Amino acid sequence: MKKHFICKVCGYVALDGKTDKCPVCGKSGVFEEKEDVFKEGGEVLSEAEKKHVPKLSVKKDCQLIDGSVAVRAVIGDIVHPMQAEHLILEVTFYLDNQYLSITKLSAQSLPAAVALVAGGKGAKAQVIAYCNLHGRWFNEIELN
């Protein structure tokens, strides 16, 4: 079982293991180590996994800012529902396991988010999607 540090205040997962200060809520000394903080999809996806594992793609030179790379996340091969009682609350982006950005979603949002990276050659992007009923789901992609 894999262990990660998670912020007790906002739920941020420290993939890089840095626990001095949470980059999302700004609090210090609030991390605890837990097992199985998120789920990853296997090679054969169950129906639940098909709705939760972030489906990632990379668009080089996205033209919003010269030289930027867009990391795009759509939540689920079967698009996740976005209803008040069952939705994706947030999508957190990492670059080589270091925090990059977080997108908060609501029932009025689509289950998708984008993060822009400067260059990113040789890097990997990681994404964690948080479902209010089924927890955190992880995926990663190379930016080459």
Secondary structure, 3 states (H helix, E strand, C coil): CCEEEEECCCCCEECCCCCCECCCCCCECCEEEEECCEEECCCCCCHHHHHHCEEEEEEECCCCCCCEEEEEEEECCCCCCCECCECEEEEEEEECCEEEEEEECCCCCCCEEEEEEECCCCCEEEEEEEECCCEEEEEEEECC
